Amino acid sequence: MTQNRQRTDVNVMAARAVKQTIAKHETALTADLEAAWAEWSAGVSKVDARTMTLLRAAFDAGAEAASRN
């Protein structure tokens, strides 16, 4: 018997599954992070746009550091 179908490498299939899983979790994390930022930043008043940008950068850095731990 001759097989006409190509075999898919197991490593390729595993890499594809990992990539899809990570993409799903990043989307959920991003939505949660945006909601947390919106809630926190709503309490900030009397700051200019530059300060708000710096606060957002600090917020994102803190969230990134927390996710690594």
HTML snippet that shows the backbone in 3Dmol.js (N, CA, C, O; Angstrom):
<script src="https://3Dmol.org/build/3Dmol-min.js"></script>
<div id="view" style="width:600px;height:400px;position:relative"></div>
<script>
const pdb = `
ATOM      1  N   MET A   1       0.817  -1.187   0.000  1.00  0.00           N
ATOM      2  CA  MET A   1       0.000   0.000   0.000  1.00  0.00           C
ATOM      3  C   MET A   1       0.862   1.253   0.000  1.00  0.00           C
ATOM      4  O   MET A   1       1.915   1.290   0.637  1.00  0.00           O
ATOM      5  N   THR A   2       0.422   2.255  -0.700  1.00  0.00           N
ATOM      6  CA  THR A   2       1.129   3.521  -0.756  1.00  0.00           C
ATOM      7  C   THR A   2       0.300   4.580  -0.058  1.00  0.00           C
ATOM      8  O   THR A   2      -0.899   4.719  -0.302  1.00  0.00           O
ATOM      9  N   GLN A   3       0.959   5.320   0.811  1.00  0.00           N
ATOM     10  CA  GLN A   3       0.253   6.402   1.494  1.00  0.00           C
ATOM     11  C   GLN A   3       0.487   7.695   0.733  1.00  0.00           C
ATOM     12  O   GLN A   3       1.628   8.055   0.444  1.00  0.00           O
ATOM     13  N   ASN A   4      -0.585   8.388   0.413  1.00  0.00           N
ATOM     14  CA  ASN A   4      -0.484   9.666  -0.295  1.00  0.00           C
ATOM     15  C   ASN A   4      -0.506  10.849   0.664  1.00  0.00           C
ATOM     16  O   ASN A   4      -0.189  11.978   0.290  1.00  0.00           O
ATOM     17  N   ARG A   5      -0.880  10.573   1.883  1.00  0.00           N
ATOM     18  CA  ARG A   5      -0.943  11.660   2.853  1.00  0.00           C
ATOM     19  C   ARG A   5       0.423  11.847   3.505  1.00  0.00           C
ATOM     20  O   ARG A   5       1.126  10.882   3.804  1.00  0.00           O
ATOM     21  N   GLN A   6       0.777  13.106   3.717  1.00  0.00           N
ATOM     22  CA  GLN A   6       2.026  13.396   4.412  1.00  0.00           C
ATOM     23  C   GLN A   6       1.783  13.327   5.910  1.00  0.00           C
ATOM     24  O   GLN A   6       0.733  13.735   6.406  1.00  0.00           O
ATOM     25  N   ARG A   7       2.756  12.811   6.606  1.00  0.00           N
ATOM     26  CA  ARG A   7       2.662  12.794   8.059  1.00  0.00           C
ATOM     27  C   ARG A   7       3.020  14.179   8.590  1.00  0.00           C
ATOM     28  O   ARG A   7       3.932  14.842   8.095  1.00  0.00           O
ATOM     29  N   THR A   8       2.279  14.589   9.603  1.00  0.00           N
ATOM     30  CA  THR A   8       2.593  15.857  10.264  1.00  0.00           C
ATOM     31  C   THR A   8       3.523  15.551  11.422  1.00  0.00           C
ATOM     32  O   THR A   8       3.238  14.684  12.248  1.00  0.00           O
ATOM     33  N   ASP A   9       4.609  16.252  11.476  1.00  0.00           N
ATOM     34  CA  ASP A   9       5.587  16.064  12.543  1.00  0.00           C
ATOM     35  C   ASP A   9       4.930  16.359  13.893  1.00  0.00           C
ATOM     36  O   ASP A   9       4.223  17.356  14.046  1.00  0.00           O
ATOM     37  N   VAL A  10       5.169  15.489  14.859  1.00  0.00           N
ATOM     38  CA  VAL A  10       4.595  15.641  16.191  1.00  0.00           C
ATOM     39  C   VAL A  10       5.036  16.955  16.824  1.00  0.00           C
ATOM     40  O   VAL A  10       4.248  17.596  17.520  1.00  0.00           O
ATOM     41  N   ASN A  11       6.261  17.362  16.600  1.00  0.00           N
ATOM     42  CA  ASN A  11       6.758  18.620  17.163  1.00  0.00           C
ATOM     43  C   ASN A  11       6.026  19.816  16.579  1.00  0.00           C
ATOM     44  O   ASN A  11       5.761  20.789  17.285  1.00  0.00           O
ATOM     45  N   VAL A  12       5.700  19.750  15.306  1.00  0.00           N
ATOM     46  CA  VAL A  12       4.954  20.837  14.664  1.00  0.00           C
ATOM     47  C   VAL A  12       3.556  20.916  15.270  1.00  0.00           C
ATOM     48  O   VAL A  12       3.057  22.005  15.554  1.00  0.00           O
ATOM     49  N   MET A  13       2.937  19.775  15.464  1.00  0.00           N
ATOM     50  CA  MET A  13       1.594  19.752  16.062  1.00  0.00           C
ATOM     51  C   MET A  13       1.622  20.290  17.490  1.00  0.00           C
ATOM     52  O   MET A  13       0.732  21.043  17.884  1.00  0.00           O
ATOM     53  N   ALA A  14       2.633  19.911  18.266  1.00  0.00           N
ATOM     54  CA  ALA A  14       2.746  20.392  19.647  1.00  0.00           C
ATOM     55  C   ALA A  14       2.977  21.893  19.689  1.00  0.00           C
ATOM     56  O   ALA A  14       2.373  22.594  20.501  1.00  0.00           O
ATOM     57  N   ALA A  15       3.845  22.388  18.823  1.00  0.00           N
ATOM     58  CA  ALA A  15       4.117  23.831  18.773  1.00  0.00           C
ATOM     59  C   ALA A  15       2.853  24.598  18.413  1.00  0.00           C
ATOM     60  O   ALA A  15       2.593  25.664  18.969  1.00  0.00           O
ATOM     61  N   ARG A  16       2.082  24.070  17.501  1.00  0.00           N
ATOM     62  CA  ARG A  16       0.830  24.723  17.086  1.00  0.00           C
ATOM     63  C   ARG A  16      -0.159  24.770  18.260  1.00  0.00           C
ATOM     64  O   ARG A  16      -0.817  25.788  18.478  1.00  0.00           O
ATOM     65  N   ALA A  17      -0.262  23.677  19.008  1.00  0.00           N
ATOM     66  CA  ALA A  17      -1.174  23.622  20.152  1.00  0.00           C
ATOM     67  C   ALA A  17      -0.750  24.616  21.232  1.00  0.00           C
ATOM     68  O   ALA A  17      -1.592  25.302  21.812  1.00  0.00           O
ATOM     69  N   VAL A  18       0.546  24.693  21.500  1.00  0.00           N
ATOM     70  CA  VAL A  18       1.047  25.637  22.507  1.00  0.00           C
ATOM     71  C   VAL A  18       0.770  27.076  22.070  1.00  0.00           C
ATOM     72  O   VAL A  18       0.335  27.901  22.874  1.00  0.00           O
ATOM     73  N   LYS A  19       1.018  27.367  20.816  1.00  0.00           N
ATOM     74  CA  LYS A  19       0.796  28.719  20.292  1.00  0.00           C
ATOM     75  C   LYS A  19      -0.670  29.128  20.424  1.00  0.00           C
ATOM     76  O   LYS A  19      -0.968  30.260  20.806  1.00  0.00           O
ATOM     77  N   GLN A  20      -1.581  28.215  20.112  1.00  0.00           N
ATOM     78  CA  GLN A  20      -3.012  28.512  20.217  1.00  0.00           C
ATOM     79  C   GLN A  20      -3.428  28.731  21.668  1.00  0.00           C
ATOM     80  O   GLN A  20      -4.223  29.623  21.964  1.00  0.00           O
ATOM     81  N   THR A  21      -2.888  27.913  22.571  1.00  0.00           N
ATOM     82  CA  THR A  21      -3.220  28.036  23.985  1.00  0.00           C
ATOM     83  C   THR A  21      -2.724  29.370  24.546  1.00  0.00           C
ATOM     84  O   THR A  21      -3.450  30.048  25.273  1.00  0.00           O
ATOM     85  N   ILE A  22      -1.502  29.741  24.211  1.00  0.00           N
ATOM     86  CA  ILE A  22      -0.939  31.002  24.685  1.00  0.00           C
ATOM     87  C   ILE A  22      -1.763  32.181  24.172  1.00  0.00           C
ATOM     88  O   ILE A  22      -2.030  33.125  24.916  1.00  0.00           O
ATOM     89  N   ALA A  23      -2.160  32.129  22.914  1.00  0.00           N
ATOM     90  CA  ALA A  23      -2.949  33.222  22.331  1.00  0.00           C
ATOM     91  C   ALA A  23      -4.264  33.401  23.082  1.00  0.00           C
ATOM     92  O   ALA A  23      -4.692  34.531  23.316  1.00  0.00           O
ATOM     93  N   LYS A  24      -4.907  32.302  23.461  1.00  0.00           N
ATOM     94  CA  LYS A  24      -6.167  32.391  24.203  1.00  0.00           C
ATOM     95  C   LYS A  24      -5.955  33.033  25.565  1.00  0.00           C
ATOM     96  O   LYS A  24      -6.746  33.880  25.982  1.00  0.00           O
ATOM     97  N   HIS A  25      -4.903  32.640  26.258  1.00  0.00           N
ATOM     98  CA  HIS A  25      -4.642  33.183  27.593  1.00  0.00           C
ATOM     99  C   HIS A  25      -4.204  34.638  27.531  1.00  0.00           C
ATOM    100  O   HIS A  25      -4.572  35.423  28.405  1.00  0.00           O
ATOM    101  N   GLU A  26      -3.436  35.017  26.531  1.00  0.00           N
ATOM    102  CA  GLU A  26      -3.014  36.417  26.407  1.00  0.00           C
ATOM    103  C   GLU A  26      -4.200  37.327  26.171  1.00  0.00           C
ATOM    104  O   GLU A  26      -4.241  38.441  26.694  1.00  0.00           O
ATOM    105  N   THR A  27      -5.174  36.866  25.385  1.00  0.00           N
ATOM    106  CA  THR A  27      -6.368  37.666  25.122  1.00  0.00           C
ATOM    107  C   THR A  27      -7.154  37.879  26.408  1.00  0.00           C
ATOM    108  O   THR A  27      -7.609  38.990  26.684  1.00  0.00           O
ATOM    109  N   ALA A  28      -7.315  36.818  27.197  1.00  0.00           N
ATOM    110  CA  ALA A  28      -8.045  36.931  28.460  1.00  0.00           C
ATOM    111  C   ALA A  28      -7.291  37.824  29.435  1.00  0.00           C
ATOM    112  O   ALA A  28      -7.899  38.648  30.118  1.00  0.00           O
ATOM    113  N   LEU A  29      -5.983  37.669  29.504  1.00  0.00           N
ATOM    114  CA  LEU A  29      -5.169  38.486  30.405  1.00  0.00           C
ATOM    115  C   LEU A  29      -5.233  39.952  30.013  1.00  0.00           C
ATOM    116  O   LEU A  29      -5.350  40.822  30.877  1.00  0.00           O
ATOM    117  N   THR A  30      -5.159  40.230  28.733  1.00  0.00           N
ATOM    118  CA  THR A  30      -5.224  41.608  28.253  1.00  0.00           C
ATOM    119  C   THR A  30      -6.554  42.249  28.628  1.00  0.00           C
ATOM    120  O   THR A  30      -6.588  43.401  29.062  1.00  0.00           O
ATOM    121  N   ALA A  31      -7.636  41.518  28.466  1.00  0.00           N
ATOM    122  CA  ALA A  31      -8.955  42.053  28.831  1.00  0.00           C
ATOM    123  C   ALA A  31      -9.026  42.327  30.329  1.00  0.00           C
ATOM    124  O   ALA A  31      -9.553  43.360  30.742  1.00  0.00           O
ATOM    125  N   ASP A  32      -8.502  41.414  31.147  1.00  0.00           N
ATOM    126  CA  ASP A  32      -8.500  41.611  32.599  1.00  0.00           C
ATOM    127  C   ASP A  32      -7.636  42.811  32.991  1.00  0.00           C
ATOM    128  O   ASP A  32      -8.006  43.597  33.863  1.00  0.00           O
ATOM    129  N   LEU A  33      -6.490  42.940  32.341  1.00  0.00           N
ATOM    130  CA  LEU A  33      -5.584  44.044  32.633  1.00  0.00           C
ATOM    131  C   LEU A  33      -6.223  45.378  32.259  1.00  0.00           C
ATOM    132  O   LEU A  33      -6.116  46.353  33.003  1.00  0.00           O
ATOM    133  N   GLU A  34      -6.881  45.420  31.115  1.00  0.00           N
ATOM    134  CA  GLU A  34      -7.549  46.654  30.694  1.00  0.00           C
ATOM    135  C   GLU A  34      -8.661  47.030  31.661  1.00  0.00           C
ATOM    136  O   GLU A  34      -8.843  48.208  31.969  1.00  0.00           O
ATOM    137  N   ALA A  35      -9.399  46.048  32.138  1.00  0.00           N
ATOM    138  CA  ALA A  35     -10.469  46.326  33.103  1.00  0.00           C
ATOM    139  C   ALA A  35      -9.887  46.842  34.416  1.00  0.00           C
ATOM    140  O   ALA A  35     -10.432  47.769  35.016  1.00  0.00           O
ATOM    141  N   ALA A  36      -8.784  46.244  34.864  1.00  0.00           N
ATOM    142  CA  ALA A  36      -8.141  46.702  36.097  1.00  0.00           C
ATOM    143  C   ALA A  36      -7.616  48.125  35.946  1.00  0.00           C
ATOM    144  O   ALA A  36      -7.742  48.943  36.858  1.00  0.00           O
ATOM    145  N   TRP A  37      -7.024  48.413  34.782  1.00  0.00           N
ATOM    146  CA  TRP A  37      -6.516  49.767  34.537  1.00  0.00           C
ATOM    147  C   TRP A  37      -7.666  50.774  34.527  1.00  0.00           C
ATOM    148  O   TRP A  37      -7.557  51.849  35.115  1.00  0.00           O
ATOM    149  N   ALA A  38      -8.748  50.431  33.870  1.00  0.00           N
ATOM    150  CA  ALA A  38      -9.890  51.347  33.786  1.00  0.00           C
ATOM    151  C   ALA A  38     -10.437  51.644  35.182  1.00  0.00           C
ATOM    152  O   ALA A  38     -10.759  52.789  35.497  1.00  0.00           O
ATOM    153  N   GLU A  39     -10.540  50.617  36.009  1.00  0.00           N
ATOM    154  CA  GLU A  39     -11.056  50.810  37.363  1.00  0.00           C
ATOM    155  C   GLU A  39     -10.097  51.657  38.197  1.00  0.00           C
ATOM    156  O   GLU A  39     -10.523  52.578  38.894  1.00  0.00           O
ATOM    157  N   TRP A  40      -8.808  51.347  38.125  1.00  0.00           N
ATOM    158  CA  TRP A  40      -7.826  52.075  38.923  1.00  0.00           C
ATOM    159  C   TRP A  40      -7.689  53.523  38.458  1.00  0.00           C
ATOM    160  O   TRP A  40      -7.676  54.448  39.272  1.00  0.00           O
ATOM    161  N   SER A  41      -7.586  53.709  37.149  1.00  0.00           N
ATOM    162  CA  SER A  41      -7.347  55.063  36.632  1.00  0.00           C
ATOM    163  C   SER A  41      -8.562  55.972  36.774  1.00  0.00           C
ATOM    164  O   SER A  41      -8.428  57.193  36.700  1.00  0.00           O
ATOM    165  N   ALA A  42      -9.729  55.406  36.974  1.00  0.00           N
ATOM    166  CA  ALA A  42     -10.925  56.228  37.179  1.00  0.00           C
ATOM    167  C   ALA A  42     -10.803  57.059  38.454  1.00  0.00           C
ATOM    168  O   ALA A  42     -11.416  58.121  38.565  1.00  0.00           O
ATOM    169  N   GLY A  43     -10.021  56.583  39.407  1.00  0.00           N
ATOM    170  CA  GLY A  43      -9.828  57.306  40.657  1.00  0.00           C
ATOM    171  C   GLY A  43      -8.738  58.360  40.602  1.00  0.00           C
ATOM    172  O   GLY A  43      -8.534  59.097  41.567  1.00  0.00           O
ATOM    173  N   VAL A  44      -8.034  58.439  39.478  1.00  0.00           N
ATOM    174  CA  VAL A  44      -6.955  59.413  39.337  1.00  0.00           C
ATOM    175  C   VAL A  44      -7.539  60.708  38.773  1.00  0.00           C
ATOM    176  O   VAL A  44      -8.275  60.697  37.786  1.00  0.00           O
ATOM    177  N   SER A  45      -7.201  61.805  39.411  1.00  0.00           N
ATOM    178  CA  SER A  45      -7.712  63.090  38.907  1.00  0.00           C
ATOM    179  C   SER A  45      -6.616  64.147  38.983  1.00  0.00           C
ATOM    180  O   SER A  45      -5.619  63.991  39.688  1.00  0.00           O
ATOM    181  N   LYS A  46      -6.825  65.198  38.256  1.00  0.00           N
ATOM    182  CA  LYS A  46      -5.941  66.356  38.243  1.00  0.00           C
ATOM    183  C   LYS A  46      -4.508  66.026  37.830  1.00  0.00           C
ATOM    184  O   LYS A  46      -3.555  66.522  38.430  1.00  0.00           O
ATOM    185  N   VAL A  47      -4.360  65.188  36.804  1.00  0.00           N
ATOM    186  CA  VAL A  47      -3.037  64.925  36.237  1.00  0.00           C
ATOM    187  C   VAL A  47      -3.122  65.160  34.735  1.00  0.00           C
ATOM    188  O   VAL A  47      -4.181  65.013  34.126  1.00  0.00           O
ATOM    189  N   ASP A  48      -1.987  65.529  34.149  1.00  0.00           N
ATOM    190  CA  ASP A  48      -1.986  65.777  32.719  1.00  0.00           C
ATOM    191  C   ASP A  48      -1.759  64.455  31.949  1.00  0.00           C
ATOM    192  O   ASP A  48      -1.532  63.405  32.550  1.00  0.00           O
ATOM    193  N   ALA A  49      -1.824  64.536  30.633  1.00  0.00           N
ATOM    194  CA  ALA A  49      -1.703  63.351  29.784  1.00  0.00           C
ATOM    195  C   ALA A  49      -0.341  62.672  29.930  1.00  0.00           C
ATOM    196  O   ALA A  49      -0.242  61.445  29.897  1.00  0.00           O
ATOM    197  N   ARG A  50       0.697  63.476  30.091  1.00  0.00           N
ATOM    198  CA  ARG A  50       2.047  62.905  30.242  1.00  0.00           C
ATOM    199  C   ARG A  50       2.142  62.069  31.512  1.00  0.00           C
ATOM    200  O   ARG A  50       2.691  60.967  31.502  1.00  0.00           O
ATOM    201  N   THR A  51       1.611  62.593  32.589  1.00  0.00           N
ATOM    202  CA  THR A  51       1.617  61.862  33.856  1.00  0.00           C
ATOM    203  C   THR A  51       0.786  60.589  33.750  1.00  0.00           C
ATOM    204  O   THR A  51       1.167  59.545  34.279  1.00  0.00           O
ATOM    205  N   MET A  52      -0.342  60.680  33.070  1.00  0.00           N
ATOM    206  CA  MET A  52      -1.193  59.502  32.895  1.00  0.00           C
ATOM    207  C   MET A  52      -0.458  58.432  32.090  1.00  0.00           C
ATOM    208  O   MET A  52      -0.589  57.242  32.379  1.00  0.00           O
ATOM    209  N   THR A  53       0.307  58.841  31.093  1.00  0.00           N
ATOM    210  CA  THR A  53       1.093  57.894  30.301  1.00  0.00           C
ATOM    211  C   THR A  53       2.141  57.209  31.168  1.00  0.00           C
ATOM    212  O   THR A  53       2.355  56.002  31.049  1.00  0.00           O
ATOM    213  N   LEU A  54       2.793  57.974  32.037  1.00  0.00           N
ATOM    214  CA  LEU A  54       3.785  57.400  32.946  1.00  0.00           C
ATOM    215  C   LEU A  54       3.142  56.445  33.952  1.00  0.00           C
ATOM    216  O   LEU A  54       3.705  55.398  34.269  1.00  0.00           O
ATOM    217  N   LEU A  55       1.973  56.808  34.446  1.00  0.00           N
ATOM    218  CA  LEU A  55       1.260  55.921  35.356  1.00  0.00           C
ATOM    219  C   LEU A  55       0.891  54.605  34.666  1.00  0.00           C
ATOM    220  O   LEU A  55       0.999  53.533  35.262  1.00  0.00           O
ATOM    221  N   ARG A  56       0.455  54.696  33.408  1.00  0.00           N
ATOM    222  CA  ARG A  56       0.084  53.486  32.669  1.00  0.00           C
ATOM    223  C   ARG A  56       1.312  52.596  32.457  1.00  0.00           C
ATOM    224  O   ARG A  56       1.220  51.374  32.574  1.00  0.00           O
ATOM    225  N   ALA A  57       2.446  53.197  32.149  1.00  0.00           N
ATOM    226  CA  ALA A  57       3.667  52.418  31.954  1.00  0.00           C
ATOM    227  C   ALA A  57       4.054  51.699  33.247  1.00  0.00           C
ATOM    228  O   ALA A  57       4.453  50.535  33.220  1.00  0.00           O
ATOM    229  N   ALA A  58       3.936  52.390  34.365  1.00  0.00           N
ATOM    230  CA  ALA A  58       4.243  51.775  35.658  1.00  0.00           C
ATOM    231  C   ALA A  58       3.252  50.661  35.979  1.00  0.00           C
ATOM    232  O   ALA A  58       3.635  49.616  36.505  1.00  0.00           O
ATOM    233  N   PHE A  59       2.001  50.882  35.668  1.00  0.00           N
ATOM    234  CA  PHE A  59       0.955  49.875  35.894  1.00  0.00           C
ATOM    235  C   PHE A  59       1.251  48.621  35.080  1.00  0.00           C
ATOM    236  O   PHE A  59       1.191  47.510  35.606  1.00  0.00           O
ATOM    237  N   ASP A  60       1.569  48.793  33.802  1.00  0.00           N
ATOM    238  CA  ASP A  60       1.873  47.664  32.922  1.00  0.00           C
ATOM    239  C   ASP A  60       3.129  46.913  33.382  1.00  0.00           C
ATOM    240  O   ASP A  60       3.176  45.683  33.341  1.00  0.00           O
ATOM    241  N   ALA A  61       4.144  47.668  33.821  1.00  0.00           N
ATOM    242  CA  ALA A  61       5.381  47.037  34.304  1.00  0.00           C
ATOM    243  C   ALA A  61       5.110  46.222  35.562  1.00  0.00           C
ATOM    244  O   ALA A  61       5.657  45.131  35.727  1.00  0.00           O
ATOM    245  N   GLY A  62       4.287  46.736  36.429  1.00  0.00           N
ATOM    246  CA  GLY A  62       3.924  45.999  37.640  1.00  0.00           C
ATOM    247  C   GLY A  62       3.146  44.739  37.324  1.00  0.00           C
ATOM    248  O   GLY A  62       3.372  43.693  37.931  1.00  0.00           O
ATOM    249  N   ALA A  63       2.241  44.836  36.385  1.00  0.00           N
ATOM    250  CA  ALA A  63       1.456  43.657  35.986  1.00  0.00           C
ATOM    251  C   ALA A  63       2.341  42.611  35.344  1.00  0.00           C
ATOM    252  O   ALA A  63       2.171  41.416  35.585  1.00  0.00           O
ATOM    253  N   GLU A  64       3.286  43.050  34.529  1.00  0.00           N
ATOM    254  CA  GLU A  64       4.211  42.114  33.881  1.00  0.00           C
ATOM    255  C   GLU A  64       5.097  41.420  34.916  1.00  0.00           C
ATOM    256  O   GLU A  64       5.323  40.212  34.839  1.00  0.00           O
ATOM    257  N   ALA A  65       5.592  42.188  35.877  1.00  0.00           N
ATOM    258  CA  ALA A  65       6.443  41.606  36.923  1.00  0.00           C
ATOM    259  C   ALA A  65       5.640  40.596  37.758  1.00  0.00           C
ATOM    260  O   ALA A  65       6.154  39.537  38.118  1.00  0.00           O
ATOM    261  N   ALA A  66       4.411  40.922  38.057  1.00  0.00           N
ATOM    262  CA  ALA A  66       3.558  40.012  38.844  1.00  0.00           C
ATOM    263  C   ALA A  66       3.270  38.724  38.088  1.00  0.00           C
ATOM    264  O   ALA A  66       3.194  37.655  38.693  1.00  0.00           O
ATOM    265  N   SER A  67       3.110  38.816  36.779  1.00  0.00           N
ATOM    266  CA  SER A  67       2.805  37.619  35.995  1.00  0.00           C
ATOM    267  C   SER A  67       4.007  36.692  35.881  1.00  0.00           C
ATOM    268  O   SER A  67       3.844  35.486  35.693  1.00  0.00           O
ATOM    269  N   ARG A  68       5.221  37.248  35.993  1.00  0.00           N
ATOM    270  CA  ARG A  68       6.423  36.415  35.939  1.00  0.00           C
ATOM    271  C   ARG A  68       6.609  35.634  37.230  1.00  0.00           C
ATOM    272  O   ARG A  68       7.188  34.548  37.224  1.00  0.00           O
ATOM    273  N   ASN A  69       6.124  36.180  38.328  1.00  0.00           N
ATOM    274  CA  ASN A  69       6.296  35.512  39.620  1.00  0.00           C
ATOM    275  C   ASN A  69       5.169  34.579  39.790  1.00  0.00           C
ATOM    276  O   ASN A  69       5.086  33.891  40.808  1.00  0.00           O
TER     277      ASN A  69
END
`;
const viewer = $3Dmol.createViewer("view");
viewer.addModel(pdb, "pdb");
viewer.setStyle({}, {cartoon: {color: "spectrum"}});
viewer.zoomTo();
viewer.render();
</script>
